Amino acid sequence: MTKFKLFLACFAIAIAGIGGGGRAAQALTVHVTASRIVTDPLDPHDVSAPNVYTAVEMLSDYRQAHPDSGERLAIELSPGVYRIDKPVAISKRLSGVPGAPFRIYAKIPGTAWLSGGVDLGRGAPLSRRERKKFGSDVSGHIVKYSLADLKDPYVGLFQHGSDQVSRSAYTELFFGHTPASIARWPQDGFLKITSLTQRGAPVQLDRMLPRGLFLTEPEWAVGYWSTDWAMELLPVKAVHDVANSVLPLVQPRRPILRGQRIYFINTPIGMTHPGDWYLDEQNDAIYFWPPSNHRDQKSEISSAEHILVIDNANDIEIDGVNFELSRGTAIVAKGVHDFAIRNCEIRNVGLNAITLEGRDSEVSHCKIHDVGSGGIDATGGDRVTLRPGNLKIVGSEFFRFARFDWTYRPAVMLNGVGNEVSGNSIHNAGHSAIIVHGNDHLVQYNEIYDIVQQTTDAGAIYLGRDWTEQGTVIRYNYFHDINDRVGRGVMAVYLDDQASGTRVYGNVFYHVDTAVLVGGGRDNAIENNLAVDGARTFLFDDRGLRWQASAVKDAQSQLRTRFANIPVNSFPYQKYRHLATTLSDEPGAPKYNVIRKNVMIRTACEDLTKQPALSNPLWVDYSNNFCGERSEAFPFVSAPSADAFEFPRDFDHLPKGFLPLPLDRIGIQKAVSVGDDEERPPSGSR
């Protein structure tokens, strides 16, 4: 009898003993360990599997043979690392039932890792020829890992960026469970594009290129070729008669502009510090300079495209299990309902941590970091009927995301209708924290800080370019330390390009350049917020009548096309009071907005008088706000916890009707589900 058949025989004995009585509440669990399995085939209660794949197959076969049984099926993972080379697949057959979900859980929460990585083992010293490649001053520190004999081929660098959808990232090196630094030049900062004659012509840079940069071609250059919010990686070659110019070998998605910034990556001359690595595709090798304390740390590469795939299944629960080292998205759950993943850590993956499409599902109390694209891409709900998706991202921490595609890959991407992001901590990333598309979403009780660190003309929370995406509420969040480091301005809440029907209520903004920008939209309500020590609180404009007027008039524009694709005259959309008449009611005019009952402390009060659109009473009710340029309230040197913003008893400038803020509920420890909270406030209109 083969080892696999022995396990199945043992399994059959166990389920006969457990399931024969027909007790629907009985649990049936397969145990998996990361080391060698020892199973007694005579013990009907010892049901074990040699790996996760076999455990899934055993339970799937049982469910197929007993489709009407009500056993609680589960896989228990003992502590350890479970290496996979293809995704663990959960199909509809393994769906649980209400009250009895199919579970994959860690025996000790947080100690079981599903890894799509390959351990490279010990590196080899360099040959004499290889030492010349890197120079005598650093070559003695560098080791080589051969990739020629890998079971699955590695993936080299390729063109990618913000305007493209990649299936996966290229193969990356990770050391000690953190991303190693791909060799780059210059080591810090960017090169500026100083001259560009025409499309397809060489690009002149502001520094001479060092000798040895183009020993192999192509080299790769990454950065913001066109705008400060659109990143792209391009292959380039040298222009040998011009020492500071390069020629892109493919055309970027957007026109290259003078003044933009790039740098070179995966170049041997960038191997200058411990932690640097270089992928040599010509010789199927990775070169790495290990840190001095490297003896007990592993060097691993990302390999498997995905780690867990759940397809059209329901009542599934993943609890206490961690995931790492996929080249693509770690967890892909599509067509699911009543799916939950809890108490997880997802790190060091090439694209998203989780893609979630379905309804009535949640991700809660997870730590997501060092991911190549975004954290969670969530899509749920029906935009025609406005039926909510009820997807929830709750009580989780996101940081150091968007390493591979730098922009428009937020911690949370919300799509659809009626989904929720509550009680999370989102910090330390170059672009947006949350991007919202669709209707009736709720973003509340989150702490968001040190975001938009590398870009400009961007927002920590971003909505835009669609009149019909209304009903979202952004309330009771704490934004702090969101400041422009590039030049054109950053916002905490960015209602871009006529975004409409959004309510921004009861938030705290501290040390934020611009708290809220209303970019020409309608029916937005900005109320009951507190802003302290910022460059400005509000920006409000009428772009739909000025530089964006062509998009309003052109029936083929993105704005008009999106409007035409939504049944704005249907019954579900009647709750958005002025939406159906958008094209007949002074289109482009930023009407029916409300900015009132806000408190502003040391936030450039005089700036409010310099915005003509803000003073037009036909467009905005700007009233009952307090702006105290010299107020001594909240004299903080650095960002405190949210509950420090309780108004002092002697503060007598609160606008009439200003309601207390639930400061003690902001953040991970106070995660709130909307079912336990008060009803959603209505979207703003008057």
ZIVENVEN-V170160 format. One record per residue. N is the residue number from 1. PSI is psi in whole degrees, -180 to 180 (* if undefined). NEAR is the number of other C-alpha atoms within 8 Angstrom. D_LAST is the distance of its C-alpha to the last C-alpha in Angstrom with 1 decimal. Layout:
n=<N/N>
psi=<PSI/PSI>
near=<NEAR/NEAR>
d_last=<D_LAST/D_LAST>
//
This chain:
n=<1/2/3/4/5/6/7/8/9/10/11/12/13/14/15/16/17/18/19/20/21/22/23/24/25/26/27/28/29/30/31/32/33/34/35/36/37/38/39/40/41/42/43/44/45/46/47/48/49/50/51/52/53/54/55/56/57/58/59/60/61/62/63/64/65/66/67/68/69/70/71/72/73/74/75/76/77/78/79/80/81/82/83/84/85/86/87/88/89/90/91/92/93/94/95/96/97/98/99/100/101/102/103/104/105/106/107/108/109/110/111/112/113/114/115/116/117/118/119/120/121/122/123/124/125/126/127/128/129/130/131/132/133/134/135/136/137/138/139/140/141/142/143/144/145/146/147/148/149/150/151/152/153/154/155/156/157/158/159/160/161/162/163/164/165/166/167/168/169/170/171/172/173/174/175/176/177/178/179/180/181/182/183/184/185/186/187/188/189/190/191/192/193/194/195/196/197/198/199/200/201/202/203/204/205/206/207/208/209/210/211/212/213/214/215/216/217/218/219/220/221/222/223/224/225/226/227/228/229/230/231/232/233/234/235/236/237/238/239/240/241/242/243/244/245/246/247/248/249/250/251/252/253/254/255/256/257/258/259/260/261/262/263/264/265/266/267/268/269/270/271/272/273/274/275/276/277/278/279/280/281/282/283/284/285/286/287/288/289/290/291/292/293/294/295/296/297/298/299/300/301/302/303/304/305/306/307/308/309/310/311/312/313/314/315/316/317/318/319/320/321/322/323/324/325/326/327/328/329/330/331/332/333/334/335/336/337/338/339/340/341/342/343/344/345/346/347/348/349/350/351/352/353/354/355/356/357/358/359/360/361/362/363/364/365/366/367/368/369/370/371/372/373/374/375/376/377/378/379/380/381/382/383/384/385/386/387/388/389/390/391/392/393/394/395/396/397/398/399/400/401/402/403/404/405/406/407/408/409/410/411/412/413/414/415/416/417/418/419/420/421/422/423/424/425/426/427/428/429/430/431/432/433/434/435/436/437/438/439/440/441/442/443/444/445/446/447/448/449/450/451/452/453/454/455/456/457/458/459/460/461/462/463/464/465/466/467/468/469/470/471/472/473/474/475/476/477/478/479/480/481/482/483/484/485/486/487/488/489/490/491/492/493/494/495/496/497/498/499/500/501/502/503/504/505/506/507/508/509/510/511/512/513/514/515/516/517/518/519/520/521/522/523/524/525/526/527/528/529/530/531/532/533/534/535/536/537/538/539/540/541/542/543/544/545/546/547/548/549/550/551/552/553/554/555/556/557/558/559/560/561/562/563/564/565/566/567/568/569/570/571/572/573/574/575/576/577/578/579/580/581/582/583/584/585/586/587/588/589/590/591/592/593/594/595/596/597/598/599/600/601/602/603/604/605/606/607/608/609/610/611/612/613/614/615/616/617/618/619/620/621/622/623/624/625/626/627/628/629/630/631/632/633/634/635/636/637/638/639/640/641/642/643/644/645/646/647/648/649/650/651/652/653/654/655/656/657/658/659/660/661/662/663/664/665/666/667/668/669/670/671/672/673/674/675/676/677/678/679/680/681/682/683/684/685/686>
psi=<131/161/-40/-44/-32/-42/-41/-37/-45/-43/-42/-41/-43/-46/-27/-38/-30/-44/-11/-27/-7/27/110/-25/-6/138/146/110/134/128/136/136/158/-9/-172/137/136/112/134/108/-12/-7/108/-10/-6/87/107/162/150/-18/173/-38/-47/-40/-44/-43/-42/-47/-34/-42/-39/-43/-37/-39/-24/67/-23/4/156/18/146/107/140/155/123/126/122/164/142/-179/125/104/134/150/-3/158/145/122/124/114/176/-31/-31/9/142/-162/160/128/-12/70/155/130/142/119/156/134/-42/112/134/1/-4/125/126/116/129/18/167/127/121/-7/-151/137/158/151/161/151/171/-40/-40/-35/-35/-32/-34/-13/148/-26/-21/-19/-27/-17/-13/141/162/136/121/135/5/-31/18/145/-44/137/147/168/124/179/150/162/131/169/-172/-31/8/153/114/146/-34/174/171/165/133/158/135/137/125/35/23/153/130/165/114/134/134/158/133/163/-31/154/-165/161/140/138/117/-20/141/118/-45/167/131/-3/164/153/124/137/167/5/149/140/137/154/141/-7/-37/45/-32/149/147/158/168/133/135/149/-158/85/-30/-54/167/10/16/103/149/143/125/144/140/160/164/152/98/-20/1/113/-7/30/151/158/116/135/-16/155/134/164/-30/153/138/138/145/141/-10/180/140/171/168/142/162/53/136/-34/-10/-1/83/-10/154/137/-10/148/159/131/116/98/-27/-31/11/56/153/133/137/138/97/145/161/-28/45/-5/-35/9/148/146/122/153/150/138/-62/142/-47/164/-43/129/125/121/112/40/161/161/60/138/127/123/123/11/141/159/142/160/44/151/-30/-150/133/-51/124/113/109/142/30/158/153/47/140/137/125/151/47/165/131/122/158/49/160/-38/-127/157/-49/134/121/116/121/-143/160/50/164/154/123/142/52/158/120/120/160/45/150/-37/-124/-178/-74/125/105/127/121/148/166/116/-13/-47/-10/27/128/153/-27/42/139/132/112/137/33/163/134/130/157/56/173/52/-31/-57/115/-26/154/33/76/173/-41/126/115/127/152/-134/137/48/168/139/109/136/39/164/124/122/163/74/161/-20/-143/153/-45/131/132/127/139/-154/151/32/161/122/110/153/27/149/123/122/162/50/162/47/-24/-6/179/171/51/167/151/-45/127/133/149/161/34/113/-29/-14/81/170/-1/140/127/104/152/37/156/110/131/154/56/99/149/123/4/-52/-24/-2/142/154/153/-49/119/103/85/150/58/27/138/161/32/139/125/106/132/26/160/128/119/129/53/132/-54/124/-54/129/123/105/62/7/-179/160/32/140/119/102/148/31/158/126/130/133/52/164/-38/161/-51/142/133/126/173/47/-26/-16/-6/-108/-14/14/-32/-35/-28/-38/-31/115/-17/2/162/-42/-47/-38/-44/-38/-43/-25/-3/136/76/-18/-1/163/-46/-32/-2/-19/-18/100/-43/9/-48/-27/15/-44/-11/-4/76/62/136/-19/133/73/163/27/154/126/101/163/37/149/126/123/117/56/46/66/-35/-21/-28/-31/-9/7/100/-39/-32/-21/7/107/-15/-16/-35/136/92/101/163/42/153/130/111/96/-30/14/144/10/147/63/63/148/-35/171/122/-176/161/-36/-5/-9/25/132/136/154/-30/8/113/29/14/132/150/129/0/127/147/149/136/66/-32/-5/2/134/178/-43/-15/40/137/135/141/-24/-22/-1/175/165/154/134/154/156/155/123/163/*>
near=<4/5/6/6/8/10/12/9/9/14/12/8/9/13/10/8/8/9/10/8/5/6/9/8/8/10/8/10/10/12/12/15/13/11/5/6/9/4/7/6/10/5/8/11/5/10/13/12/13/10/10/10/7/9/15/12/8/10/11/10/8/8/11/8/6/7/6/4/8/10/12/14/12/12/13/12/13/13/12/10/9/11/9/12/9/9/11/11/9/12/10/9/9/11/12/12/10/6/4/11/13/14/11/12/14/15/9/9/11/12/12/17/13/13/13/18/15/9/8/10/6/5/8/7/7/12/6/6/7/9/12/9/7/11/8/8/5/10/12/8/7/12/12/12/12/8/9/6/5/7/4/6/5/9/7/8/5/8/8/11/12/13/6/6/7/6/5/10/12/11/11/9/11/13/12/7/7/8/10/10/7/9/15/13/11/10/6/5/6/8/11/10/15/10/8/13/6/5/7/7/8/11/12/11/12/9/6/7/8/5/5/6/11/10/5/6/7/8/14/12/12/12/10/13/15/10/9/10/11/12/15/14/12/14/13/14/12/8/10/5/4/6/8/10/12/11/12/12/8/7/6/9/5/6/8/10/10/8/7/13/11/13/13/12/13/13/14/10/11/13/14/8/6/8/11/15/15/13/10/9/7/4/5/10/12/12/12/12/13/12/7/5/6/8/4/5/7/11/11/11/13/16/14/15/13/15/17/11/12/13/12/10/15/12/15/13/13/11/13/14/17/12/13/14/16/18/19/14/17/19/12/12/13/11/9/15/11/11/12/12/11/12/13/14/11/14/12/15/18/18/15/16/15/12/13/11/11/14/13/11/13/12/12/13/12/13/11/14/12/14/19/15/15/16/16/13/13/12/12/16/15/11/11/7/6/12/10/13/15/12/15/14/12/17/17/15/12/14/12/11/17/16/10/10/14/13/13/9/15/17/14/12/14/14/11/15/16/16/16/14/12/16/19/17/13/14/12/11/15/12/18/18/15/12/13/11/10/13/14/12/14/14/13/13/17/17/13/14/11/12/16/17/13/9/13/14/10/14/14/16/12/14/11/10/10/12/13/12/12/14/13/14/16/13/13/15/15/14/14/12/11/17/13/13/8/8/6/7/12/14/17/15/11/16/15/14/13/18/19/14/17/15/16/13/13/12/15/14/15/13/13/17/15/15/14/12/13/15/15/16/18/13/16/17/15/13/13/13/14/12/14/13/10/16/10/13/13/10/11/11/11/12/13/16/9/7/7/10/11/7/12/13/6/8/8/6/9/8/11/12/10/11/11/7/6/9/8/10/7/7/5/7/11/11/5/10/7/7/11/9/7/9/7/6/6/7/9/13/12/14/10/13/15/15/13/12/15/15/13/15/14/13/15/11/12/6/8/9/9/6/11/7/9/13/9/8/8/7/12/14/11/11/7/9/12/11/10/10/10/6/7/5/8/6/5/6/4/4/9/6/5/10/7/6/8/7/6/6/5/4/8/5/5/8/11/6/5/9/5/4/8/7/10/7/11/17/13/14/8/11/14/12/9/8/5/6/7/6/5/6/5/6/15/13/11/6>
d_last=<75.9/73.3/71.1/68.0/69.8/70.9/67.3/66.4/69.4/68.4/64.8/66.1/68.3/65.4/63.0/65.8/66.2/62.5/61.2/64.2/63.0/59.8/57.7/54.1/53.0/55.9/55.0/56.8/56.6/58.3/59.1/59.2/60.7/60.7/64.5/67.4/67.0/69.7/69.5/72.0/72.2/73.8/70.9/68.4/65.7/65.9/63.5/63.0/62.3/63.5/60.1/56.4/57.1/59.9/57.8/55.1/57.8/59.5/56.4/55.4/58.8/58.7/55.4/56.8/59.9/58.0/54.7/54.2/55.1/52.6/54.0/51.7/52.6/52.4/53.7/54.6/55.1/57.5/57.0/57.7/56.8/56.7/57.2/56.0/56.6/54.4/51.2/51.5/50.1/48.5/48.4/47.0/50.4/49.7/46.5/46.4/45.1/42.4/43.8/46.6/45.3/47.8/48.0/49.3/49.5/51.5/54.2/53.3/49.6/49.3/52.9/53.0/52.1/51.9/52.9/53.0/55.1/58.7/60.8/62.8/65.5/67.5/67.4/70.6/71.9/71.7/74.6/76.2/74.4/71.1/71.7/72.2/68.8/67.1/69.5/72.0/69.7/67.2/69.0/70.8/67.5/66.2/66.9/66.6/65.2/66.5/64.0/66.6/67.4/63.9/63.4/60.2/60.0/57.8/55.1/55.4/52.8/50.8/48.1/44.6/41.3/37.5/37.4/39.9/40.2/43.4/45.2/46.5/47.4/50.9/53.3/52.7/54.9/53.9/56.1/55.9/52.7/50.8/50.4/53.3/52.6/53.4/55.7/53.9/54.8/53.9/53.7/50.5/47.9/47.6/49.6/47.8/48.1/49.7/50.7/50.1/51.9/50.5/49.2/52.0/53.8/54.7/52.2/53.5/52.6/52.9/55.8/59.1/59.3/61.9/65.1/64.9/61.3/62.2/65.3/63.6/61.2/58.5/56.8/53.1/50.5/47.0/43.9/41.2/43.0/40.1/36.9/36.3/34.2/36.7/39.9/43.0/46.6/49.2/53.0/54.7/58.2/60.0/60.9/64.3/65.1/61.9/61.7/58.0/56.6/55.7/55.1/52.5/54.3/51.2/48.2/45.0/41.8/40.4/42.4/44.1/43.0/45.0/44.0/42.9/44.7/46.8/49.7/52.5/52.8/55.6/58.3/61.5/61.4/58.3/60.4/60.7/59.4/59.8/57.1/57.2/57.9/58.8/59.0/62.0/61.6/65.0/66.8/64.5/64.1/61.7/62.9/61.5/62.2/61.9/61.0/64.0/63.0/62.8/65.6/63.6/60.6/60.2/59.5/57.5/55.8/52.9/54.3/52.8/49.8/47.9/48.8/47.1/45.9/44.3/44.0/42.3/43.3/41.5/42.0/43.3/43.3/44.5/45.1/46.6/47.9/47.5/47.5/48.8/50.4/49.0/48.8/45.8/43.0/44.5/42.9/41.7/40.1/39.0/38.4/38.4/36.7/37.3/38.6/38.7/40.2/40.5/42.4/43.3/44.1/43.8/45.3/47.1/46.0/45.7/42.2/39.5/40.3/38.6/37.2/35.5/34.5/33.9/32.1/32.2/34.0/33.9/35.5/35.9/37.8/39.3/40.4/39.9/41.4/43.5/42.2/42.6/39.2/36.2/36.1/34.4/33.1/31.2/30.2/29.1/26.9/26.5/23.9/24.7/24.2/21.9/24.6/24.5/27.5/27.6/29.4/29.5/30.9/31.6/33.6/35.3/36.4/36.3/38.2/40.2/38.7/38.8/42.4/43.4/40.4/38.7/35.2/32.5/34.3/32.0/32.8/30.3/29.2/26.6/26.5/25.3/22.9/22.3/24.7/24.9/26.4/27.1/29.4/31.2/32.9/32.7/34.8/37.3/36.6/36.4/33.1/29.9/29.7/27.1/25.9/23.3/23.3/21.6/18.8/17.8/20.2/20.4/22.0/22.8/25.6/27.4/29.5/29.5/31.9/34.5/32.7/32.7/36.1/37.7/35.0/32.6/29.4/28.3/26.1/26.9/24.0/23.4/21.0/21.2/22.1/20.3/17.0/17.5/17.9/14.6/13.9/16.1/15.9/18.0/18.7/21.7/23.8/26.4/26.9/29.9/32.5/30.8/32.4/33.4/37.1/37.4/35.7/32.4/29.9/28.5/25.1/24.3/21.1/21.3/18.5/20.9/21.1/17.6/16.8/13.2/11.0/12.7/12.1/14.7/15.2/18.3/20.7/23.7/24.9/28.5/30.6/28.2/28.4/24.7/22.2/19.3/19.4/16.5/18.7/16.8/14.3/10.7/7.6/9.5/8.9/12.2/12.7/15.8/18.3/21.8/23.6/27.3/30.0/28.3/28.8/25.2/21.9/19.4/20.1/17.6/19.0/18.8/21.5/20.5/21.7/24.7/26.9/25.0/24.7/27.6/25.9/23.2/25.9/28.5/28.2/30.5/28.4/27.3/23.6/24.3/26.8/24.5/21.9/24.7/26.0/23.1/22.6/18.9/19.5/21.0/19.9/19.1/16.6/14.6/12.5/11.0/8.8/9.8/13.0/15.6/15.1/15.3/18.8/18.4/15.3/16.8/17.8/18.1/15.7/13.3/10.1/6.3/7.7/7.6/11.2/12.1/14.6/17.0/20.8/23.0/26.8/29.2/26.9/27.7/25.4/26.7/25.4/21.9/23.2/24.8/21.8/21.1/18.0/16.4/17.1/15.4/12.6/11.8/11.2/9.9/9.0/12.3/13.3/15.2/17.1/20.9/23.3/26.9/29.4/32.4/31.2/33.9/31.8/32.4/35.6/36.2/38.7/37.6/34.9/35.3/34.1/30.4/31.3/32.7/29.2/29.1/28.4/31.7/32.2/32.7/29.4/27.7/24.8/22.2/18.8/17.9/16.4/17.7/19.0/22.4/22.8/25.1/27.4/30.5/29.0/28.6/31.3/33.9/35.5/32.3/31.2/28.7/28.3/25.0/27.0/28.0/24.7/21.7/19.4/17.1/13.6/10.9/9.8/6.9/3.7/0.0>
//
